[in-house]
Amino acid sequence: MKLTDKTKKRLTIAGLGVVCVVLVIAIASQFEPVAPKGVSVQPSSTVSDEVNPADVIPSPSTEVTVPSINPTESSALPADTGDSTGTEQSIQAEVTKPAEPPQEVKTDPSKTPDGQEVDKVTPVEHDKVTKPENPPSGTPESGDKKDGKIYVPGFGWIDDNGGGVQQNDVGSDGDINKQVGNMD
């Protein structure tokens, strides 16, 4: 009997399915609750009928009493008790606003509300401002040329190299994959 590729694939998938089912059953059996084993009590070697008061265990009480907390008592404690162990925590003292300045100080234009003097400033209307017509004649403008030098503001007179960008022609037609130069 010759097995074809199709039959081999089906047998492989069926075998893997069986393995998965076995693993799921094995894992699920681990989660079953285990009944506790019975505790065997060994009889003591000496038997006595006497009852010792220390052996009597009181029955547990179901009542729990919790003392009430009074918030006024806890806030009356001082903020820093001097405990240096670091286990005691306290709340920061109440924050208060500074006193508000009187109304005269708020409206006085010659002083700030802090009480500092303010310089007298006269407002100027923007329509009435006149710009100077010509800058001073002794200052050269940007791009002025003299004696083979050019004036650049912030740098002064520098050598005129013509400016612009210089590109070297390497004889390329724009193809980036084309070899340029000699690769000997």
Secondary structure as UniProt FT lines:
FT   HELIX           5..30
FT   HELIX           53..55
FT   HELIX           71..75
FT   HELIX           103..107
FT   TURN            109..110
FT   TURN            113..114
FT   HELIX           126..128
FT   TURN            137..138
FT   TURN            142..143
FT   STRAND          145..146
FT   TURN            147..148
FT   STRAND          149..152
FT   TURN            153..155
FT   STRAND          156..159
FT   TURN            176..177
//
